[in-house]
Structure formats: structure tokens, C-alpha cells
Amino acid sequence: MTAAKKSAKAKDEASLKDRVLLAALAHAGGDGFVDRTLTRAGTEAGIGCEAMLHLFPDGPASLVAHFSAWADGRMERALSRRKLSEMKIRERIREAALARIGVLRPHKDAARRAAAFLLTPNHAALGARLLYDTADAMWRLAGDASTDFNFYTKRAILMGVYSSTMMRWFNDADADEEATRAFLDARIENVMQFEKFKAELRERTKDWPTFSDAFKGFGSQKS
């Protein structure tokens, strides 16, 4: 199969998965991400059992994974219409988090059920992977070009910021969602203060002897 045919096939499969997902979201808020929801969505999307097994080999878990990837893609599309390059990094991250929430807003009950699904022991590993993928997408969209240890620490920190903000959003019943935005702003501020502290600490201790230097000195005194 040529590269062009593989690409076309992947697009076709993605389109079919989107059709099933959108059908499922109408029911997942009430029924959750279970086999019944997936089967019903496949029927409504007009997709046969064999094709469904191919598209969602792990059943509801595959559906939840596609829901997350779908939301990441829609977040990226929403941010492409904004001038992120003119914003500070913290503003870009804030915009990314709010954009993804905006994508999920029409499907809030389904998003809540997906989060509950991923918090179960059997799906915790999948939940961590999907959360990492979302944090990675946000940092890439924010223009992060780090390749060192900071690459992973930034994503780990954002995973905590975004996941806690989502929990706050799930419990935010106000139409303006002001409490969610305030919560997100506070979490980002905490991170920025921590980063500032780390930078100051590095500057203050840059001339301090290392542990190896200290042990070398101890060894020479002993001899």
C-alpha cells in the first residue's frame, strides 16, 4: 500500500471513529462509556460489527481514547485562530486549557463520565497516557522547544494543573464558569512562582561546591 493510500485509509477510519463518537456522546452522559453505549453508537452511525471491532479493538476504552484525541484535535483547531505568538507563555497555556474545556463544554456530562472511567484501576494507565498527550499538545501549541529534563517536568506539572482544573470545572454549575477560570489562574500562578523560585535558587547556588567537590575535600583532609 502506498503512502498516499495509507493516509487516505487513516483519514477514512478517523472519520468513521468521529461518527461513532458523536453518536456515543449523546448517550455516554447518562449511560457512561460501556459496551451498550458503543454498540448503540455503532448502530446509529451505520457501522457494522466487524468494522466496529477494527475501529475500537478495546471496546469502550478505545472510544474514550478517541474522545480525548478528538478533543485535543479540536483544541488545536480552536487555537489556530488565535494569535498565541503575541502572548506570554502562561497566557498561551491558559488559552489552551480553556480552549479544550470549550470543546468539551457541549459534552460536559460525557466528559465527566470519561474522567470517571479513566480513574478506575483498570484504566488508570490509559488515563495517565491520555493526560500526558493532552499536556504535550498544549506545550507544543504554546511553542515549547525544550529537549532536556524540562521537557518532562513541564508536562508533568501541566498534567496536574489541567486535571485539577477539570475536576473544578466538573463541579462548576455557574454559566459564566468564573470559578473555573479563577482556579486555573491560581494554579498557573503557583507554577510560575515555583519556576521563579527554581531560577533564583539556581542563580544563588551556581557557585556552591557540588557533593562530589565536598567529598573530594573530605578525602584530602583525611589523608
Backbone hydrogen bonds in HBPLUS format (Angstrom, degrees):
<---DONOR---> <-ACCEPTOR-->    atom                        ^
c    i                          cat <-CA-CA->   ^        H-A-AA   ^      H-
h    n   atom  resd res      DA  || num        DHA   H-A  angle D-A-AA Bond
n    s   type  num  typ     dist DA aas  dist angle  dist       angle   num
A0006-LYS N   A0002-THR O   2.93 MM   4  6.22 155.7  1.99 150.5 157.8     1
A0007-SER N   A0003-ALA O   2.91 MM   4  6.10 156.1  1.97 146.6 153.1     2
A0008-ALA N   A0004-ALA O   2.97 MM   4  6.19 156.2  2.02 143.8 150.3     3
A0009-LYS N   A0005-LYS O   2.86 MM   4  6.04 155.5  1.92 145.9 152.8     4
A0010-ALA N   A0006-LYS O   2.92 MM   4  6.12 157.9  1.97 147.1 153.0     5
A0011-LYS N   A0007-SER O   3.01 MM   4  6.26 154.6  2.07 145.9 152.6     6
A0012-ASP N   A0008-ALA O   2.96 MM   4  6.20 154.6  2.03 145.1 152.2     7
A0013-GLU N   A0009-LYS O   2.91 MM   4  6.17 159.4  1.95 151.5 156.9     8
A0014-ALA N   A0010-ALA O   2.89 MM   4  6.07 156.3  1.95 145.4 152.4     9
A0015-SER N   A0011-LYS O   2.92 MM   4  6.11 152.0  2.00 144.5 152.0    10
A0016-LEU N   A0012-ASP O   2.99 MM   4  6.30 154.6  2.06 146.9 153.4    11
A0017-LYS N   A0013-GLU O   2.89 MM   4  6.14 159.3  1.93 150.8 156.6    12
A0018-ASP N   A0014-ALA O   2.92 MM   4  6.13 150.0  2.01 143.5 151.7    13
A0019-ARG N   A0015-SER O   3.05 MM   4  6.34 151.9  2.13 143.8 150.9    14
A0020-VAL N   A0016-LEU O   3.06 MM   4  6.41 158.9  2.10 151.0 155.8    15
A0021-LEU N   A0017-LYS O   2.85 MM   4  6.02 162.1  1.88 148.6 154.4    16
A0022-LEU N   A0018-ASP O   2.90 MM   4  6.07 170.9  1.91 155.6 157.1    17
A0023-ALA N   A0019-ARG O   3.16 MM   4  6.30 149.2  2.26 138.9 147.2    18
A0024-ALA N   A0020-VAL O   2.82 MM   4  6.04 152.1  1.89 149.7 158.5    19
A0024-ALA N   A0021-LEU O   2.98 MM   3  4.92 111.6  2.47  92.8 109.7    20
A0025-LEU N   A0021-LEU O   2.84 MM   4  6.08 150.4  1.93 157.3 165.1    21
A0027-HIS N   A0024-ALA O   2.87 MM   3  5.43 155.0  1.93 116.5 124.5    22
A0028-ALA N   A0024-ALA O   2.81 MM   4  5.85 150.1  1.89 157.8 167.3    23
A0030-GLY N   A0027-HIS O   3.12 MM   3  5.74 139.4  2.29 113.2 122.5    24
A0031-ASP N   A0027-HIS O   2.88 MM   4  5.96 177.1  1.88 166.5 165.6    25
A0032-GLY N   A0028-ALA O   2.72 MM   4  4.28 139.1  1.89 113.1 123.0    26
A0037-THR N   A0034-VAL O   3.09 MM   3  5.39 121.7  2.44 104.0 117.6    27
A0038-LEU N   A0034-VAL O   3.18 MM   4  6.57 160.6  2.22 154.7 160.0    28
A0039-THR N   A0035-ASP O   2.88 MM   4  6.09 167.1  1.90 159.4 162.6    29
A0040-ARG N   A0036-ARG O   2.98 MM   4  6.04 163.1  2.01 145.4 150.5    30
A0041-ALA N   A0037-THR O   2.94 MM   4  6.07 155.7  2.00 145.0 152.0    31
A0042-GLY N   A0038-LEU O   2.95 MM   4  6.14 156.0  2.00 148.9 155.1    32
A0043-THR N   A0039-THR O   3.07 MM   4  6.33 157.7  2.13 148.4 153.8    33
A0044-GLU N   A0040-ARG O   3.00 MM   4  6.25 162.4  2.03 149.1 153.8    34
A0045-ALA N   A0041-ALA O   2.88 MM   4  6.03 141.9  2.03 143.9 154.5    35
A0047-ILE N   A0042-GLY O   2.93 MM   5  5.22 174.1  1.94 156.6 155.6    36
A0046-GLY N   A0043-THR O   3.08 MM   3  5.06 150.8  2.17  98.8 107.9    37
A0052-MET N   A0048-GLY O   2.94 MM   4  6.15 152.2  2.02 149.0 157.9    38
A0053-LEU N   A0049-CYS O   2.98 MM   4  6.23 153.2  2.05 150.0 156.1    39
A0054-HIS N   A0050-GLU O   3.18 MM   4  6.47 145.6  2.30 140.4 149.5    40
A0055-LEU N   A0051-ALA O   2.87 MM   4  6.13 157.1  1.93 151.2 157.6    41
A0056-PHE N   A0052-MET O   2.80 MM   4  5.80 158.6  1.84 151.3 156.9    42
A0059-GLY N   A0056-PHE O   3.00 MM   3  5.25 154.6  2.07 121.0 120.0    43
A0062-SER N   A0059-GLY O   2.96 MM   3  5.46 126.7  2.25 113.2 125.9    44
A0063-LEU N   A0059-GLY O   3.21 MM   4  6.60 148.6  2.32 145.0 154.3    45
A0064-VAL N   A0060-PRO O   2.87 MM   4  6.16 158.4  1.92 154.5 158.9    46
A0065-ALA N   A0061-ALA O   2.98 MM   4  6.17 156.7  2.03 143.5 150.3    47
A0066-HIS N   A0062-SER O   2.97 MM   4  6.18 152.1  2.05 141.6 148.7    48
A0067-PHE N   A0063-LEU O   2.92 MM   4  6.15 149.8  2.01 144.8 153.7    49
A0068-SER N   A0064-VAL O   3.05 MM   4  6.37 155.4  2.11 150.3 155.1    50
A0069-ALA N   A0065-ALA O   3.04 MM   4  6.33 165.0  2.07 148.8 152.8    51
A0070-TRP N   A0066-HIS O   2.74 MM   4  5.81 156.2  1.79 149.7 156.9    52
A0071-ALA N   A0067-PHE O   2.98 MM   4  6.19 155.3  2.04 144.0 150.1    53
A0072-ASP N   A0068-SER O   2.94 MM   4  6.24 152.6  2.02 147.9 155.8    54
A0073-GLY N   A0069-ALA O   2.95 MM   4  6.21 157.1  2.01 147.2 153.1    55
A0074-ARG N   A0070-TRP O   2.97 MM   4  6.26 156.9  2.02 149.6 155.8    56
A0075-MET N   A0071-ALA O   2.89 MM   4  6.01 148.2  1.99 143.3 152.4    57
A0076-GLU N   A0072-ASP O   2.99 MM   4  6.28 157.8  2.04 148.1 153.4    58
A0077-ARG N   A0073-GLY O   3.02 MM   4  6.29 153.8  2.09 143.6 150.9    59
A0078-ALA N   A0074-ARG O   2.94 MM   4  6.15 154.8  2.00 144.7 151.0    60
A0079-LEU N   A0075-MET O   2.95 MM   4  6.21 157.9  2.00 152.3 158.2    61
A0080-SER N   A0076-GLU O   3.03 MM   4  6.17 132.4  2.27 140.8 152.6    62
A0081-ARG N   A0078-ALA O   3.32 MM   3  5.85 160.2  2.36 109.3 114.9    63
A0082-ARG N   A0079-LEU O   3.01 MM   3  5.22 164.6  2.04 112.8 115.6    64
A0084-LEU N   A0082-ARG O   3.00 MM   2  5.70 131.0  2.25 105.1  91.0    65
A0086-GLU N   A0083-LYS O   3.19 MM   3  5.76 155.0  2.26 112.1 118.9    66
A0087-MET N   A0084-LEU O   2.90 MM   3  5.25 164.6  1.92 117.2 121.7    67
A0091-GLU N   A0088-LYS O   2.97 MM   3  5.22 122.9  2.31 102.4 117.3    68
A0092-ARG N   A0088-LYS O   2.96 MM   4  6.32 147.5  2.07 151.7 162.0    69
A0092-ARG N   A0089-ILE O   3.04 MM   3  5.03 118.7  2.43  95.4 111.0    70
A0093-ILE N   A0089-ILE O   3.00 MM   4  6.31 161.3  2.03 159.3 163.2    71
A0094-ARG N   A0090-ARG O   3.05 MM   4  6.19 154.6  2.12 137.7 145.1    72
A0095-GLU N   A0091-GLU O   2.90 MM   4  6.07 159.4  1.94 145.0 150.4    73
A0096-ALA N   A0092-ARG O   2.91 MM   4  6.16 152.8  1.99 146.2 153.9    74
A0097-ALA N   A0093-ILE O   2.96 MM   4  6.22 165.9  1.98 153.9 156.6    75
A0098-LEU N   A0094-ARG O   2.97 MM   4  6.16 167.0  1.99 154.1 157.8    76
A0099-ALA N   A0095-GLU O   2.79 MM   4  5.85 145.2  1.91 141.3 151.6    77
A0100-ARG N   A0096-ALA O   3.03 MM   4  6.28 156.2  2.08 149.6 154.5    78
A0101-ILE N   A0097-ALA O   3.10 MM   4  6.36 157.6  2.15 145.0 151.5    79
A0102-GLY N   A0098-LEU O   2.86 MM   4  6.02 148.0  1.96 139.5 149.0    80
A0103-VAL N   A0099-ALA O   3.00 MM   4  6.34 143.4  2.14 142.2 151.3    81
A0104-LEU N   A0100-ARG O   3.08 MM   4  6.39 151.6  2.17 145.2 152.5    82
A0105-ARG N   A0101-ILE O   2.85 MM   4  5.92 126.6  2.14 144.7 159.4    83
A0107-HIS N   A0104-LEU O   2.75 MM   3  5.22 146.0  1.86 118.7 130.4    84
A0108-LYS N   A0105-ARG O   3.34 MM   3  5.00 141.2  2.50 118.6 110.6    85
A0111-ALA N   A0107-HIS O   2.83 MM   4  6.09 155.7  1.89 156.9 165.2    86
A0112-ARG N   A0108-LYS O   2.88 MM   4  6.13 152.1  1.96 148.8 156.2    87
A0113-ARG N   A0109-ASP O   3.01 MM   4  6.31 153.5  2.09 143.3 150.2    88
A0114-ALA N   A0110-ALA O   2.85 MM   4  6.11 147.7  1.95 145.7 155.3    89
A0115-ALA N   A0111-ALA O   2.95 MM   4  6.20 154.8  2.02 146.0 152.2    90
A0116-ALA N   A0112-ARG O   3.04 MM   4  6.31 156.8  2.09 145.4 151.5    91
A0117-PHE N   A0113-ARG O   2.94 MM   4  6.11 150.3  2.03 141.3 149.5    92
A0118-LEU N   A0114-ALA O   3.01 MM   4  6.28 154.3  2.07 148.0 154.0    93
A0119-LEU N   A0115-ALA O   3.08 MM   4  6.26 123.5  2.41 139.2 153.7    94
A0119-LEU N   A0116-ALA O   3.25 MM   3  5.12 141.9  2.40  93.9 104.7    95
A0120-THR N   A0117-PHE O   3.39 MM   3  5.77 162.9  2.42 106.9 111.9    96
A0123-HIS N   A0120-THR O   2.96 MM   3  5.52 149.0  2.06 118.0 127.1    97
A0127-GLY N   A0123-HIS O   2.92 MM   4  6.20 157.5  1.97 151.3 158.4    98
A0128-ALA N   A0124-ALA O   2.93 MM   4  6.21 154.6  2.00 149.9 155.6    99
A0129-ARG N   A0125-ALA O   3.05 MM   4  6.31 156.4  2.11 145.4 151.7   100
A0130-LEU N   A0126-LEU O   2.92 MM   4  6.15 164.1  1.95 156.6 160.6   101
A0131-LEU N   A0127-GLY O   2.95 MM   4  6.06 155.9  2.01 146.0 152.9   102
A0132-TYR N   A0128-ALA O   2.94 MM   4  6.10 153.4  2.01 142.9 150.3   103
A0133-ASP N   A0129-ARG O   2.93 MM   4  6.20 159.7  1.97 148.1 153.7   104
A0134-THR N   A0130-LEU O   3.03 MM   4  6.29 151.8  2.11 144.0 151.0   105
A0135-ALA N   A0131-LEU O   2.97 MM   4  6.24 164.6  1.99 151.2 155.0   106
A0136-ASP N   A0132-TYR O   2.79 MM   4  5.97 160.6  1.83 156.9 162.8   107
A0137-ALA N   A0133-ASP O   2.94 MM   4  6.11 155.4  2.00 141.9 148.5   108
A0138-MET N   A0134-THR O   2.96 MM   4  6.23 156.6  2.01 149.6 155.9   109
A0139-TRP N   A0135-ALA O   3.01 MM   4  6.28 162.5  2.04 150.9 154.9   110
A0140-ARG N   A0136-ASP O   2.93 MM   4  6.14 160.2  1.97 151.3 157.1   111
A0141-LEU N   A0137-ALA O   2.94 MM   4  6.11 160.5  1.98 148.9 154.2   112
A0142-ALA N   A0138-MET O   2.92 MM   4  6.11 133.9  2.13 138.4 151.7   113
A0144-ASP N   A0139-TRP O   2.96 MM   5  5.42 168.1  1.97 154.7 151.0   114
A0143-GLY N   A0140-ARG O   3.01 MM   3  5.15 156.6  2.06 103.2 110.5   115
A0151-PHE N   A0148-ASP O   2.95 MM   3  5.65 152.4  2.03 119.2 126.4   116
A0152-TYR N   A0149-PHE O   3.11 MM   3  5.71 130.6  2.37 113.4 122.6   117
A0153-THR N   A0149-PHE O   3.19 MM   4  6.52 164.6  2.21 151.3 156.0   118
A0154-LYS N   A0150-ASN O   2.86 MM   4  5.73 163.6  1.88 147.4 151.4   119
A0156-ALA N   A0152-TYR O   2.90 MM   4  6.09 156.4  1.95 149.9 157.0   120
A0157-ILE N   A0153-THR O   2.93 MM   4  6.06 163.0  1.96 150.5 154.6   121
A0158-LEU N   A0154-LYS O   3.01 MM   4  6.16 160.0  2.05 144.0 149.9   122
A0159-MET N   A0155-ARG O   2.90 MM   4  6.01 146.1  2.01 142.3 151.3   123
A0160-GLY N   A0156-ALA O   3.32 MM   4  6.64 150.9  2.41 141.5 147.4   124
A0161-VAL N   A0157-ILE O   3.02 MM   4  6.37 157.7  2.07 148.2 154.9   125
A0162-TYR N   A0158-LEU O   2.80 MM   4  5.88 176.1  1.80 156.9 158.0   126
A0163-SER N   A0159-MET O   3.01 MM   4  5.92 162.6  2.04 141.6 147.3   127
A0164-SER N   A0160-GLY O   3.12 MM   4  6.04 161.1  2.15 141.7 147.1   128
A0165-THR N   A0161-VAL O   3.06 MM   4  6.16 148.6  2.16 140.8 149.9   129
A0166-MET N   A0162-TYR O   2.87 MM   4  6.14 151.4  1.95 150.1 157.9   130
A0167-MET N   A0163-SER O   3.11 MM   4  6.40 153.6  2.19 143.1 149.4   131
A0168-ARG N   A0164-SER O   3.05 MM   4  6.35 150.7  2.14 140.7 148.6   132
A0169-TRP N   A0165-THR O   2.84 MM   4  6.12 152.8  1.92 147.1 155.2   133
A0170-PHE N   A0166-MET O   2.87 MM   4  6.13 154.4  1.94 152.3 158.5   134
A0171-ASN N   A0168-ARG O   3.14 MM   3  5.35 135.6  2.35  99.2 111.1   135
A0172-ASP N   A0169-TRP O   3.02 MM   3  4.88 165.4  2.04 105.6 109.9   136
A0177-GLU N   A0174-ASP O   3.19 MM   3  5.33 148.2  2.29 103.6 112.8   137
A0180-THR N   A0177-GLU O   3.15 MM   3  5.35 123.5  2.49  99.3 112.7   138
A0181-ARG N   A0177-GLU O   3.18 MM   4  6.58 161.8  2.22 153.4 157.6   139
A0182-ALA N   A0178-GLU O   2.89 MM   4  6.11 158.8  1.94 151.7 157.9   140
A0183-PHE N   A0179-ALA O   2.93 MM   4  6.06 152.9  2.01 140.6 148.2   141
A0184-LEU N   A0180-THR O   2.91 MM   4  6.18 162.5  1.94 152.2 156.5   142
A0185-ASP N   A0181-ARG O   2.90 MM   4  6.10 164.1  1.93 149.8 154.2   143
A0186-ALA N   A0182-ALA O   2.99 MM   4  6.18 154.3  2.06 144.9 151.6   144
A0187-ARG N   A0183-PHE O   3.00 MM   4  6.31 155.1  2.06 150.1 156.8   145
A0188-ILE N   A0184-LEU O   2.94 MM   4  6.20 162.5  1.97 156.7 161.3   146
A0189-GLU N   A0185-ASP O   2.91 MM   4  6.07 154.3  1.98 144.1 151.7   147
A0190-ASN N   A0186-ALA O   2.97 MM   4  6.20 150.7  2.05 143.4 150.9   148
A0191-VAL N   A0187-ARG O   3.09 MM   4  6.41 154.7  2.16 145.4 151.5   149
A0192-MET N   A0188-ILE O   2.90 MM   4  6.20 160.8  1.94 152.4 157.7   150
A0193-GLN N   A0189-GLU O   2.94 MM   4  6.13 154.9  2.00 149.6 155.8   151
A0194-PHE N   A0190-ASN O   3.00 MM   4  6.22 150.7  2.09 142.6 150.8   152
A0195-GLU N   A0191-VAL O   2.84 MM   4  6.16 158.0  1.89 153.8 159.8   153
A0196-LYS N   A0192-MET O   2.94 MM   4  6.10 152.3  2.01 141.7 149.5   154
A0197-PHE N   A0193-GLN O   2.90 MM   4  6.12 152.5  1.98 142.4 149.9   155
A0198-LYS N   A0194-PHE O   2.90 MM   4  6.21 157.4  1.95 150.2 156.0   156
A0199-ALA N   A0195-GLU O   2.99 MM   4  6.23 159.6  2.03 147.7 152.8   157
A0200-GLU N   A0196-LYS O   2.97 MM   4  6.20 160.2  2.01 149.5 154.9   158
A0201-LEU N   A0197-PHE O   2.84 MM   4  6.01 155.8  1.89 149.6 156.9   159
A0202-ARG N   A0198-LYS O   2.89 MM   4  6.13 156.6  1.95 149.8 155.6   160
A0203-GLU N   A0199-ALA O   3.06 MM   4  6.27 156.4  2.11 144.6 150.9   161
A0204-ARG N   A0200-GLU O   2.92 MM   4  6.14 156.3  1.98 148.6 155.0   162
A0205-THR N   A0201-LEU O   3.01 MM   4  6.07 145.6  2.13 145.8 154.1   163
A0208-TRP N   A0205-THR O   3.09 MM   3  5.13 160.5  2.13 106.6 112.7   164
A0214-ALA N   A0210-THR O   3.00 MM   4  6.33 155.5  2.06 148.8 155.4   165
A0215-PHE N   A0211-PHE O   2.95 MM   4  6.25 157.6  2.00 151.7 157.1   166
A0216-LYS N   A0212-SER O   2.94 MM   4  6.11 149.1  2.04 143.3 152.1   167
A0217-GLY N   A0213-ASP O   3.02 MM   4  6.29 157.5  2.07 147.8 153.3   168
A0218-PHE N   A0214-ALA O   3.00 MM   4  6.27 150.5  2.09 143.2 151.5   169
A0219-GLY N   A0215-PHE O   2.87 MM   4  6.09 154.7  1.93 145.6 152.2   170
A0220-SER N   A0216-LYS O   3.03 MM   4  6.33 155.5  2.09 150.9 156.6   171
A0221-GLN N   A0217-GLY O   3.09 MM   4  6.30 151.3  2.18 144.7 152.0   172
A0222-LYS N   A0218-PHE O   3.07 MM   4  6.26 153.4  2.15 146.3 153.2   173
A0223-SER N   A0219-GLY O   3.18 MM   4  6.43 149.3  2.28 144.8 151.8   174
